[in-house]
Amino acid sequence: MAKVKMVPGEWGSLTVSEPLSKEQIEEKAQALLAQMTLEEKVGQMSGDLPLIGGAIQMSRAYNEEPIPAGENLRLGIPGIRFSDGPRGVVMYHSTCFPVSMGRGASWDVGLEERIGEAIGVEARSQGANFFGGVCINLLRHPAWGRAQETYGEDPYHLGEMGAALVRGVQRHIMACAKHYACNSMENARFKVNVQVDERTLHEIYLPHFKRCVDEGVASVMSAYNKVNGEHCGHNHRLLTEILKEEWGFEGFVVSDFLWGVRETRAAILGGLDIEMPFTQFYGKKLIRLVEKGGVPIALIDQAVLRILRQKLRFAQVGEPDRYERQAVVCPEHRALAREAAQKSMVLLKNDPSTPGGEPLLPINRGRVKRIALIGFLAATPNTGDKGSSKVRPPYVVTPLVGLQAAAGEIEIIFDDGRQIEAAARTARRADLAIIVAGYTHKDEGEYIPGVLFVSARGGDRSSLTLAPHDEALILSVAKANPDTAVILVGGSAIITETWREQIPAILMAWYAGMEGGHALADVLFGKVSPSGKLPCVFPRSEAQLPFFDREAQAIEYGYYHGYRLMDKEGHSPAFPFGFGLSYTTFEYENLWLSQERIDANGLLRISLEITNRGDFFGEEIAQLYIGYAGSKVDRPLKELKGFAKVALAPGETKQVVFELPARRLAYYDEAAGWQVEPITYRVYVGRSSADERAFYGQFQVSG
């Protein structure tokens, strides 16, 4: 593998012996800017790859090497060296973690921060200084092809997970949050006009980006789609008014690749700082516009200063002694990938197969001597999409390999499931049948249109159910052997109505990364208790979801989707947002609110105790939802406003404390901005968004 060792002098003239203050960074950036010609300034503002050669190179082996932008040898200013994500570092052969949706199911911000740090180390060890993999687009509809690249459907949850990844990555390199904004469709992403009102935009589609900005993210990537008639890469409302002025974002904005910019003047006036991955609309075209007076030089200076400030900031970041070849796919990162996969898996159902029996999982080694493992995906390396997020790990542990390694004296019989009758016969011979079914990159992923040497592939899902063959296989195997568990593989919700009642145990495994097979075995055999909770609703039918047209020219994004829409319409999903079972039992007790009334600038503390009443060590995710009594505007029945993960040994009790600032209760008024209403607020703390046993309390905010 080609490799660049990163050393303290990698930042050229930007290297300093002592950390610089914000004022010193500004002074040094201004001094560099003063030395630049117009051509050098504009050179900071686009990718360094040649147009045709770069396009061919990326189509053959996307991002195997860092993608450069804005290097200036005369002044010793390094370029940005881009590496994509978010499953891990796309370059070379790096650690492949579970997809973000799976990691979102862990609800574990500490774990996500550790993954971010591992990604930062591996990226820098392989020559990158910029990670473009903090994908925080909201999952509006589970058919979205790139659902697997984000964390879920809720803006608060998205923001906390994204901020954790930013923190970890930026201990070592720059991070980029993407795709800003309202990018929740795939096939139509280059043409669709998303129409959205200001309140919905600010409350639903932007809070997670604001959270990452507040965390100090170095960069934001604009999206392909239009928002309210303007391409995101040109969108002055999004890029300048909201991001840079309203939020005070100090970093720089980069375009999405290839089609992220459509016109030179519109992009620079809109607030786009860097065109990636090569020059199409900036470069000479931008220089000519400046020279002719069509673009103020002040806009160029502002963009270049944003870039230089971040380069100077990150010239002081890192631990050079860690950036070695041995850091890539090291034992610690492999163990982290396995832990992440364990904690991402969601146990959706775990009933006895016969009345009065014990739950099917974990596998009882005393009773089970032969397991039928069924389905071609059980023996297929399947880490998710093969678009821009494709990680190339040195190996992938399949479910078959993982179960074989953990089985001990239990015999594993594999059947690829392509012949349903043969698979049923295999199941009949076993004490337990396990079916692995779901999707691959052929069913969902990034939509790549046919260009140059690339054929069209990927895209939004055409159906939320399993393939008819897989559904027939499940029913046939379950009939042959009532002790059947189904392992689901995919990037978001799967509709299970035709077969769910016939199956005692269902586990959502997502795309579990390079160590997924070992992690699956750990969960199935009870080495770890499943602790994942759904980051998106699993509906009973698509009728419970917002309208979705994957070929839409225009679409309206409304205020309601996911669990909020379920609550509003009175729908009962198959599995609610935040739902997930364990091998143990948790009891919630002693809910306590620090005050009965707070003011609009106040802080409420909410605490409760959680006890592990079962026999397994386990981790529980307590979720805080807030409802609104007497609001003058239309508001959800309840919204997620906090969550906490707690690890408990059998019999152990721990206190969980949530801190709720009053500002988190605000709604957005188009004329007046954010408003905290002086009303009564309802507090729900429970195991999911639809937990009937949720603890209830209330408090008031004074005017």
ZIMO-V691667 format. One record per residue. N is the residue number from 1. D_LAST is the distance of its C-alpha to the last C-alpha in Angstrom with 1 decimal. Layout:
{{N | D_LAST} {N | D_LAST}}
This chain:
{{1 | 63.1} {2 | 62.6} {3 | 60.3} {4 | 58.9} {5 | 58.4} {6 | 55.3} {7 | 56.0} {8 | 54.1} {9 | 55.9} {10 | 54.7} {11 | 52.2} {12 | 55.0} {13 | 54.1} {14 | 50.5} {15 | 51.6} {16 | 50.6} {17 | 51.7} {18 | 48.4} {19 | 44.8} {20 | 43.4} {21 | 40.1} {22 | 37.9} {23 | 39.4} {24 | 42.9} {25 | 42.3} {26 | 41.3} {27 | 44.3} {28 | 46.7} {29 | 45.3} {30 | 45.7} {31 | 49.2} {32 | 50.2} {33 | 48.8} {34 | 51.0} {35 | 54.1} {36 | 53.6} {37 | 55.3} {38 | 53.6} {39 | 55.4} {40 | 54.2} {41 | 50.6} {42 | 50.8} {43 | 52.6} {44 | 49.5} {45 | 47.8} {46 | 49.7} {47 | 51.6} {48 | 55.1} {49 | 56.8} {50 | 59.5} {51 | 58.4} {52 | 61.2} {53 | 62.2} {54 | 58.7} {55 | 58.0} {56 | 61.2} {57 | 60.4} {58 | 57.0} {59 | 58.3} {60 | 60.9} {61 | 58.9} {62 | 55.3} {63 | 53.9} {64 | 56.7} {65 | 56.5} {66 | 53.6} {67 | 52.8} {68 | 52.9} {69 | 51.1} {70 | 51.3} {71 | 54.0} {72 | 55.5} {73 | 58.7} {74 | 59.5} {75 | 56.4} {76 | 56.1} {77 | 52.8} {78 | 52.6} {79 | 51.5} {80 | 48.7} {81 | 50.5} {82 | 48.6} {83 | 48.7} {84 | 47.0} {85 | 45.4} {86 | 43.4} {87 | 45.8} {88 | 47.3} {89 | 49.3} {90 | 51.2} {91 | 54.0} {92 | 57.3} {93 | 57.2} {94 | 53.8} {95 | 51.9} {96 | 50.5} {97 | 47.4} {98 | 45.9} {99 | 44.1} {100 | 40.4} {101 | 39.5} {102 | 41.5} {103 | 39.8} {104 | 36.4} {105 | 37.6} {106 | 38.0} {107 | 34.2} {108 | 35.6} {109 | 34.1} {110 | 36.5} {111 | 39.4} {112 | 38.3} {113 | 38.1} {114 | 41.6} {115 | 42.8} {116 | 41.4} {117 | 43.3} {118 | 46.4} {119 | 46.1} {120 | 45.6} {121 | 48.8} {122 | 50.8} {123 | 49.8} {124 | 50.7} {125 | 53.9} {126 | 55.0} {127 | 54.3} {128 | 50.8} {129 | 48.0} {130 | 45.4} {131 | 44.1} {132 | 42.9} {133 | 41.9} {134 | 38.1} {135 | 37.8} {136 | 34.2} {137 | 34.5} {138 | 32.5} {139 | 34.8} {140 | 34.1} {141 | 37.4} {142 | 39.8} {143 | 42.8} {144 | 41.8} {145 | 44.9} {146 | 43.1} {147 | 40.6} {148 | 42.4} {149 | 41.4} {150 | 37.7} {151 | 35.7} {152 | 34.2} {153 | 31.8} {154 | 28.3} {155 | 26.6} {156 | 25.1} {157 | 28.5} {158 | 30.3} {159 | 28.4} {160 | 29.0} {161 | 32.6} {162 | 33.2} {163 | 31.7} {164 | 34.0} {165 | 37.0} {166 | 36.1} {167 | 36.0} {168 | 39.4} {169 | 41.2} {170 | 40.0} {171 | 41.7} {172 | 44.8} {173 | 44.3} {174 | 41.9} {175 | 39.9} {176 | 38.9} {177 | 36.1} {178 | 37.2} {179 | 37.4} {180 | 34.7} {181 | 33.5} {182 | 33.6} {183 | 37.0} {184 | 37.4} {185 | 40.8} {186 | 44.2} {187 | 47.1} {188 | 45.4} {189 | 43.6} {190 | 45.7} {191 | 45.2} {192 | 42.2} {193 | 39.4} {194 | 36.0} {195 | 33.8} {196 | 30.1} {197 | 27.0} {198 | 24.5} {199 | 21.8} {200 | 24.5} {201 | 26.0} {202 | 23.0} {203 | 21.7} {204 | 25.1} {205 | 27.9} {206 | 26.7} {207 | 24.4} {208 | 27.6} {209 | 29.2} {210 | 26.2} {211 | 26.4} {212 | 30.1} {213 | 29.5} {214 | 27.2} {215 | 30.0} {216 | 32.4} {217 | 34.5} {218 | 37.4} {219 | 37.8} {220 | 36.4} {221 | 38.9} {222 | 38.5} {223 | 39.3} {224 | 42.2} {225 | 40.4} {226 | 38.8} {227 | 35.1} {228 | 34.6} {229 | 38.2} {230 | 38.6} {231 | 40.2} {232 | 37.9} {233 | 40.3} {234 | 40.0} {235 | 36.4} {236 | 34.8} {237 | 31.4} {238 | 31.5} {239 | 33.6} {240 | 32.6} {241 | 29.3} {242 | 27.4} {243 | 29.5} {244 | 30.7} {245 | 28.3} {246 | 24.8} {247 | 25.4} {248 | 27.8} {249 | 30.6} {250 | 33.6} {251 | 36.2} {252 | 38.5} {253 | 38.6} {254 | 41.8} {255 | 43.1} {256 | 44.0} {257 | 47.8} {258 | 50.4} {259 | 48.3} {260 | 45.1} {261 | 46.1} {262 | 47.6} {263 | 48.0} {264 | 48.2} {265 | 46.4} {266 | 43.5} {267 | 43.0} {268 | 42.9} {269 | 40.8} {270 | 38.4} {271 | 37.9} {272 | 40.5} {273 | 42.0} {274 | 44.8} {275 | 46.9} {276 | 48.3} {277 | 50.8} {278 | 53.3} {279 | 53.5} {280 | 53.5} {281 | 51.3} {282 | 50.7} {283 | 53.7} {284 | 56.2} {285 | 54.3} {286 | 51.3} {287 | 53.7} {288 | 55.4} {289 | 52.1} {290 | 51.2} {291 | 54.6} {292 | 54.6} {293 | 51.2} {294 | 49.4} {295 | 47.0} {296 | 45.8} {297 | 47.1} {298 | 43.7} {299 | 42.4} {300 | 45.2} {301 | 44.5} {302 | 40.8} {303 | 41.8} {304 | 44.6} {305 | 42.4} {306 | 39.9} {307 | 42.9} {308 | 44.5} {309 | 41.4} {310 | 41.2} {311 | 44.9} {312 | 44.8} {313 | 41.8} {314 | 43.7} {315 | 47.0} {316 | 45.7} {317 | 44.6} {318 | 46.8} {319 | 49.5} {320 | 52.8} {321 | 54.9} {322 | 53.2} {323 | 54.0} {324 | 57.3} {325 | 58.8} {326 | 58.6} {327 | 54.8} {328 | 54.9} {329 | 55.0} {330 | 55.5} {331 | 55.6} {332 | 52.1} {333 | 50.7} {334 | 52.7} {335 | 51.4} {336 | 47.8} {337 | 48.5} {338 | 49.8} {339 | 46.8} {340 | 44.5} {341 | 46.5} {342 | 46.5} {343 | 42.7} {344 | 42.2} {345 | 44.2} {346 | 42.4} {347 | 44.2} {348 | 43.4} {349 | 45.9} {350 | 48.2} {351 | 50.0} {352 | 53.5} {353 | 56.2} {354 | 57.8} {355 | 56.4} {356 | 56.0} {357 | 56.5} {358 | 54.4} {359 | 52.0} {360 | 53.9} {361 | 52.3} {362 | 52.9} {363 | 56.6} {364 | 58.7} {365 | 61.6} {366 | 63.6} {367 | 63.7} {368 | 63.4} {369 | 66.6} {370 | 66.4} {371 | 63.5} {372 | 63.8} {373 | 61.6} {374 | 61.4} {375 | 60.2} {376 | 61.2} {377 | 57.8} {378 | 58.7} {379 | 61.3} {380 | 59.6} {381 | 57.8} {382 | 54.5} {383 | 51.7} {384 | 50.0} {385 | 50.1} {386 | 52.8} {387 | 51.0} {388 | 49.4} {389 | 47.9} {390 | 51.3} {391 | 52.1} {392 | 55.8} {393 | 56.0} {394 | 59.5} {395 | 59.4} {396 | 57.3} {397 | 57.6} {398 | 57.9} {399 | 57.1} {400 | 60.8} {401 | 61.5} {402 | 58.6} {403 | 59.7} {404 | 63.3} {405 | 62.4} {406 | 60.5} {407 | 62.7} {408 | 65.3} {409 | 67.9} {410 | 66.0} {411 | 67.7} {412 | 65.7} {413 | 67.2} {414 | 65.8} {415 | 66.0} {416 | 64.5} {417 | 63.7} {418 | 65.2} {419 | 67.7} {420 | 65.7} {421 | 68.7} {422 | 69.7} {423 | 66.2} {424 | 66.2} {425 | 69.6} {426 | 68.2} {427 | 65.3} {428 | 67.6} {429 | 69.5} {430 | 66.5} {431 | 64.5} {432 | 61.3} {433 | 60.5} {434 | 57.8} {435 | 57.1} {436 | 55.4} {437 | 54.2} {438 | 51.8} {439 | 51.8} {440 | 53.1} {441 | 52.6} {442 | 54.7} {443 | 52.0} {444 | 48.8} {445 | 48.1} {446 | 47.8} {447 | 49.5} {448 | 52.3} {449 | 54.1} {450 | 57.9} {451 | 58.6} {452 | 61.6} {453 | 62.8} {454 | 59.8} {455 | 59.8} {456 | 56.7} {457 | 54.9} {458 | 51.6} {459 | 48.8} {460 | 46.4} {461 | 47.5} {462 | 49.4} {463 | 48.6} {464 | 46.2} {465 | 48.9} {466 | 51.7} {467 | 55.1} {468 | 57.1} {469 | 59.7} {470 | 57.2} {471 | 55.9} {472 | 59.5} {473 | 60.3} {474 | 57.5} {475 | 58.6} {476 | 62.2} {477 | 61.7} {478 | 59.5} {479 | 62.2} {480 | 64.8} {481 | 62.8} {482 | 59.9} {483 | 58.8} {484 | 57.3} {485 | 54.2} {486 | 52.8} {487 | 51.4} {488 | 49.4} {489 | 49.4} {490 | 47.1} {491 | 44.2} {492 | 41.6} {493 | 41.5} {494 | 44.8} {495 | 45.3} {496 | 47.5} {497 | 47.9} {498 | 51.7} {499 | 52.5} {500 | 49.6} {501 | 50.6} {502 | 54.1} {503 | 53.1} {504 | 52.1} {505 | 50.5} {506 | 48.6} {507 | 47.4} {508 | 45.6} {509 | 47.1} {510 | 45.9} {511 | 48.1} {512 | 48.5} {513 | 50.1} {514 | 53.4} {515 | 53.1} {516 | 51.8} {517 | 55.0} {518 | 55.0} {519 | 51.3} {520 | 52.0} {521 | 54.9} {522 | 52.8} {523 | 50.3} {524 | 53.0} {525 | 55.1} {526 | 52.2} {527 | 52.4} {528 | 48.7} {529 | 46.3} {530 | 44.4} {531 | 40.7} {532 | 39.5} {533 | 36.7} {534 | 36.6} {535 | 34.5} {536 | 34.9} {537 | 35.5} {538 | 39.1} {539 | 39.4} {540 | 42.0} {541 | 42.8} {542 | 41.9} {543 | 40.6} {544 | 37.5} {545 | 36.7} {546 | 35.6} {547 | 38.5} {548 | 40.6} {549 | 43.6} {550 | 45.1} {551 | 47.1} {552 | 44.2} {553 | 44.4} {554 | 40.8} {555 | 38.1} {556 | 34.5} {557 | 32.1} {558 | 29.5} {559 | 26.1} {560 | 27.7} {561 | 30.5} {562 | 31.6} {563 | 29.8} {564 | 26.9} {565 | 29.6} {566 | 31.4} {567 | 28.3} {568 | 27.6} {569 | 31.2} {570 | 32.0} {571 | 34.7} {572 | 36.3} {573 | 37.4} {574 | 40.5} {575 | 38.6} {576 | 34.8} {577 | 32.8} {578 | 32.8} {579 | 35.9} {580 | 38.8} {581 | 41.3} {582 | 42.9} {583 | 46.2} {584 | 44.4} {585 | 41.7} {586 | 38.3} {587 | 36.4} {588 | 32.6} {589 | 31.7} {590 | 29.2} {591 | 25.8} {592 | 23.3} {593 | 19.6} {594 | 18.9} {595 | 15.7} {596 | 14.1} {597 | 10.5} {598 | 9.4} {599 | 6.8} {600 | 7.1} {601 | 10.4} {602 | 11.6} {603 | 14.6} {604 | 15.7} {605 | 19.5} {606 | 21.3} {607 | 24.9} {608 | 27.9} {609 | 31.6} {610 | 34.1} {611 | 37.8} {612 | 40.8} {613 | 42.8} {614 | 45.5} {615 | 48.6} {616 | 47.6} {617 | 45.7} {618 | 42.7} {619 | 39.4} {620 | 36.3} {621 | 33.3} {622 | 30.1} {623 | 27.5} {624 | 23.7} {625 | 22.1} {626 | 18.6} {627 | 18.0} {628 | 15.2} {629 | 14.9} {630 | 14.0} {631 | 13.3} {632 | 14.0} {633 | 16.5} {634 | 19.5} {635 | 18.9} {636 | 21.5} {637 | 22.1} {638 | 21.5} {639 | 21.8} {640 | 23.4} {641 | 21.2} {642 | 23.7} {643 | 27.3} {644 | 29.8} {645 | 33.6} {646 | 35.4} {647 | 39.2} {648 | 40.7} {649 | 44.2} {650 | 45.4} {651 | 44.0} {652 | 41.5} {653 | 37.9} {654 | 35.2} {655 | 31.5} {656 | 29.2} {657 | 25.8} {658 | 23.2} {659 | 20.5} {660 | 17.5} {661 | 15.2} {662 | 11.8} {663 | 13.1} {664 | 15.7} {665 | 13.4} {666 | 12.9} {667 | 14.9} {668 | 16.9} {669 | 16.7} {670 | 20.1} {671 | 19.1} {672 | 15.8} {673 | 16.5} {674 | 14.4} {675 | 10.9} {676 | 8.7} {677 | 7.4} {678 | 4.9} {679 | 8.4} {680 | 11.4} {681 | 13.5} {682 | 17.2} {683 | 19.3} {684 | 23.0} {685 | 25.5} {686 | 29.0} {687 | 32.1} {688 | 31.3} {689 | 29.0} {690 | 30.9} {691 | 31.5} {692 | 31.8} {693 | 31.9} {694 | 28.5} {695 | 26.6} {696 | 23.4} {697 | 20.2} {698 | 16.6} {699 | 13.3} {700 | 9.6} {701 | 6.6} {702 | 3.8} {703 | 0.0}}
